[in-house]
Amino acid sequence: MRSELETLHEIGRLFSQARTAAGLTQEQVAELAGISRPRYRDIEKGAAAARATTLMNIARALGLEMMLVPQTMVPAIEALMHPHDDDDRPAFAVQPDDGDDHG
């Protein structure tokens, strides 16, 4: 499981990528999200946590939609978002037993 610091850095990295792809400055995103530029900068750098509503406002300013999911679903969602190169099976697929000789 990720630490809080790792999660903050990952959120910041994703916001930074989306902002760059959208061709926006930190000032523009902050204004669209209704927060100050220094506050947005700290969130993007992973140096500060933010309320869920602030994160949703930032996501929407970047043309993203943020979803809250049960913690037990996080591994399945991550598997869907980041499949292994050699493993492109659905996240919920039943894995065959290694000793299964049906074929």
C-alpha positions in Angstrom: 0.0 0.0 0.0 1.3 3.5 -0.8 2.3 5.9 1.8 0.5 9.3 2.0 3.6 11.1 0.7 3.8 8.8 -2.3 0.1 9.4 -3.0 0.6 13.2 -2.8 3.5 13.0 -5.2 1.5 10.8 -7.6 -1.5 13.1 -7.6 0.9 16.1 -8.2 2.6 14.3 -11.1 -0.7 13.5 -12.7 -1.9 17.1 -12.4 1.4 18.4 -13.8 1.2 16.1 -16.8 -2.4 17.0 -17.5 -1.6 20.7 -17.1 1.3 20.5 -19.5 -0.7 18.5 -22.0 -3.5 21.1 -21.8 -1.0 24.0 -22.4 -1.9 25.7 -19.2 0.2 27.5 -16.6 -0.1 26.9 -12.9 -1.6 30.3 -12.6 -4.4 29.5 -15.1 -5.2 26.2 -13.4 -5.3 27.8 -10.0 -7.7 30.5 -11.2 -9.9 27.9 -12.9 -9.9 25.8 -9.7 -10.6 28.8 -7.4 -7.3 28.6 -5.4 -4.1 30.6 -5.2 -1.1 29.8 -7.4 1.2 29.0 -4.5 -1.5 26.6 -3.1 -1.8 24.9 -6.5 2.0 24.7 -6.9 2.3 23.0 -3.5 -0.3 20.4 -4.5 1.3 19.8 -7.9 4.7 19.3 -6.2 3.2 16.9 -3.7 4.2 19.2 -0.8 0.7 19.7 0.5 -2.5 17.7 0.9 -5.8 19.1 -0.2 -9.5 18.5 0.5 -11.3 16.3 -1.9 -13.4 19.2 -3.2 -10.2 21.1 -4.0 -8.7 18.1 -5.8 -12.0 17.7 -7.8 -11.9 21.4 -8.7 -8.4 21.1 -10.0 -9.2 17.9 -11.9 -12.1 19.7 -13.6 -10.0 22.7 -14.4 -7.7 20.3 -16.2 -10.5 18.5 -18.1 -10.3 15.5 -15.8 -12.9 13.8 -13.6 -11.8 12.5 -10.2 -13.6 9.5 -8.8 -13.7 8.3 -5.3 -13.5 4.5 -5.0 -13.5 2.0 -2.2 -10.0 1.3 -1.1 -10.5 -2.5 -1.7 -11.1 -1.7 -5.4 -7.8 0.2 -5.8 -5.7 -2.8 -6.9 -8.2 -3.8 -9.5 -8.4 -0.2 -10.9 -4.6 0.1 -10.9 -4.4 -3.2 -12.8 -6.8 -1.9 -15.4 -4.9 1.4 -15.7 -1.4 -0.1 -15.8 -1.5 -3.6 -17.3 1.8 -5.5 -17.4 3.3 -5.7 -20.9 3.2 -9.5 -20.8 -0.1 -9.7 -19.0 -3.1 -8.1 -20.7 -5.8 -10.0 -18.9 -8.8 -8.3 -17.3 -8.3 -7.3 -13.7 -11.0 -9.7 -12.5 -10.1 -12.8 -14.6 -9.8 -16.0 -12.8 -6.3 -17.3 -13.1 -5.9 -21.0 -14.2 -4.0 -23.3 -11.9 -0.4 -23.9 -12.9 -1.0 -27.7 -12.7 -4.1 -27.5 -14.9 -3.5 -29.8 -17.9 -6.8 -29.3 -19.8 -5.5 -28.9 -23.3 
